[in-house]
């Protein structure tokens, strides 16, 4: 492909993913307007829309740069961007990660994988969320809620077992370090930005989709 066409593809994918991010934020905004923050959650925050659009664009740039831009790969990555941006927006705004941005896209990927004869995807869906589910159970949702667990399940479907373990372990380490620096280990935090941010970096850096 000529350099001109490569540039055109890069611009098209980047613009498309940015639009998906904007759509996810609009949907997220409509959802959180109907929700009250949880009593033991991190409360109401202000998502940075430009940062979220930049993250969506970054994933698109990474896909084209690493030549993972087949129609199937772009579709899965687009769904991932939708889940990433929507989950982060809602978690920062209300401390809640709605099923609309986790279970809905996860269900779509499971149906797609089974239809194409790839049941091994279910291993990535089931195994990585287990430690997160245990943490959510014993912490009673402080910092780690069930929405985060569902997001990890979705991430496992996209990144695969090994990719999800590495990605989300890094997210946990980063979250703990920042909490220590801020002296806020006992305070509830929005955890989805760490999970989703790590997933976005992994997708942009070259993990398969």
C-alpha positions in Angstrom: 0.0 0.0 0.0 1.3 3.4 -0.9 2.2 5.9 1.9 -0.7 8.1 0.9 -3.2 5.3 1.3 -1.5 4.3 4.6 -1.9 7.9 5.9 -5.5 7.9 4.7 -6.2 4.7 6.5 -4.6 6.0 9.7 -6.7 9.2 9.6 -9.9 7.3 8.9 -9.4 4.7 11.7 -8.3 7.4 14.2 -11.3 9.6 13.3 -13.6 6.6 13.5 -12.4 5.5 16.9 -12.6 9.1 18.2 -16.2 9.2 17.1 -16.9 5.9 18.9 -15.4 7.4 22.0 -17.6 10.4 21.8 -20.7 8.2 21.3 -19.7 6.2 24.4 -19.4 9.4 26.4 -22.8 10.6 25.3 -24.4 7.3 26.2 -22.5 7.3 29.5 -23.7 10.8 30.3 -27.3 9.8 29.7 -26.9 6.8 31.9 -25.2 8.5 34.9 -27.8 11.2 34.9 -30.3 8.6 36.1 -27.9 7.2 38.8 -26.9 8.3 42.2 -23.4 7.6 43.5 -23.1 4.6 45.8 -22.9 5.4 49.5 -19.5 3.6 49.8 -18.3 4.6 46.3 -15.8 7.3 45.2 -18.6 9.8 44.7 -19.2 12.3 41.9 -16.3 13.3 39.6 -15.6 15.1 36.4 -14.5 12.9 33.5 -12.0 14.6 31.1 -13.7 14.2 27.8 -10.7 15.3 25.7 -8.4 12.7 27.4 -11.0 10.0 26.7 -11.2 10.9 23.0 -7.4 10.9 22.9 -7.3 7.4 24.4 -9.8 6.2 21.7 -7.7 7.8 19.0 -4.5 6.2 20.4 -6.0 2.8 20.1 -6.8 3.4 16.5 -3.3 4.7 15.8 -1.8 1.7 17.4 -3.8 -0.8 15.4 -2.8 0.8 12.1 0.8 1.2 13.1 1.0 -2.5 14.1 -0.9 -3.7 11.0 -3.8 -5.2 13.0 -6.4 -3.5 10.9 -8.4 -6.3 9.3 -12.2 -5.7 9.4 -12.5 -8.3 12.2 -9.7 -6.8 14.3 -11.1 -3.3 13.8 -14.6 -4.4 14.9 -13.3 -6.0 18.1 -11.1 -3.0 18.8 -14.0 -0.6 18.2 -16.1 -2.5 20.7 -13.2 -2.3 23.1 -13.0 1.5 22.7 -16.7 1.8 23.3 -16.3 -0.3 26.5 -13.2 1.5 27.7 -14.4 5.0 27.2 -18.0 4.3 28.5 -16.7 2.5 31.6 -14.2 5.1 32.5 -16.7 8.0 32.0 -19.3 6.4 34.2 -16.8 5.4 36.9 -15.4 8.8 37.2 -18.8 10.5 37.0 -20.6 8.3 39.5 -18.3 5.6 40.7 -20.3 3.0 38.8 -19.5 0.8 35.8 -22.8 -0.1 34.1 -23.4 -3.4 32.5 -24.2 -1.5 29.3 -20.4 -1.0 28.9 -19.3 -4.4 30.1 -21.8 -7.3 29.8 -23.4 -6.1 26.6 -20.1 -5.9 24.6 -18.9 -9.1 26.3 -22.0 -10.9 25.3 -21.5 -9.8 21.7 -17.9 -11.1 21.7 -18.9 -14.4 23.2 -21.6 -14.9 20.5 -19.1 -13.9 17.8 -16.4 -16.3 19.1 -18.7 -19.2 19.4 -20.2 -18.6 16.0 -16.6 -18.7 14.5 -15.7 -21.8 16.5 -13.4 -20.2 19.1 -14.7 -21.4 22.4 -11.2 -20.9 24.0 -12.1 -17.3 24.4 -14.2 -18.4 27.4 -11.0 -19.2 29.3 -10.0 -15.5 29.1 -13.5 -14.5 30.2 -13.5 -16.7 33.3 -10.0 -16.9 34.7 -8.7 -13.3 34.9 -11.8 -11.9 36.8 -11.5 -14.5 39.6 -9.0 -12.6 41.9 -10.9 -9.4 41.2 -14.2 -11.1 42.2 -12.6 -12.3 45.4 -11.3 -8.8 46.1 -14.7 -7.3 45.4 -16.4 -9.8 47.7 -14.1 -9.2 50.7 -13.7 -5.5 50.2 -17.5 -5.0 49.8 -17.0 -2.9 46.7 -14.6 -0.3 48.2 -12.2 0.4 45.3 -13.0 -2.8 43.5 -16.7 -3.2 42.5 -18.5 -5.8 40.5 -18.5 -3.5 37.5 -14.7 -3.7 37.6 -14.9 -7.5 37.7 -17.2 -7.5 34.6 -14.8 -5.2 32.8 -11.9 -7.6 33.5 -14.0 -10.4 32.0 -14.6 -8.3 28.9 -10.9 -7.5 28.8 -10.1 -11.2 29.0 -12.2 -11.8 26.0 -10.3 -9.2 24.0 -6.7 -9.6 25.2 -6.7 -13.3 25.9 -5.7 -15.1 29.1 -2.0 -14.1 29.2 -2.5 -10.6 27.9 -5.3 -9.9 30.4 -3.3 -11.2 33.3 -0.3 -9.0 32.5 -2.4 -6.0 31.6 -4.7 -6.0 34.7 -1.9 -6.9 37.1 -0.1 -3.8 35.9 -3.3 -1.8 36.5 -3.5 -3.1 40.1 0.1 -2.3 40.8 -0.3 1.2 39.4 -3.5 1.8 41.4 -1.8 0.7 44.7 1.2 2.9 44.0 -0.9 6.0 43.4 -3.1 5.2 46.4 0.1 5.0 48.6 1.4 8.3 47.2 -1.9 10.0 47.9 -2.2 8.3 51.3 -5.6 7.0 50.3 -5.4 3.3 50.7 -8.5 3.2 52.8 -10.6 5.4 50.5 -12.8 4.0 47.7 -11.4 4.9 44.3 -12.7 4.7 40.8 -10.8 1.6 39.6 -12.1 1.3 36.0 -9.7 4.1 34.8 -6.7 2.0 35.8 -8.1 -1.2 34.2 -9.3 0.5 31.1 -6.2 2.7 30.7 -4.0 -0.4 30.9 -6.2 -2.2 28.4 -6.1 0.7 26.0 -2.2 0.9 26.2 -2.0 -2.9 25.6 -4.3 -2.6 22.5 -2.3 0.3 21.1 1.0 -1.3 21.9 0.3 -4.5 19.9 -1.6 -7.1 21.9 -3.8 -9.1 19.6 -7.5 -8.5 19.2 
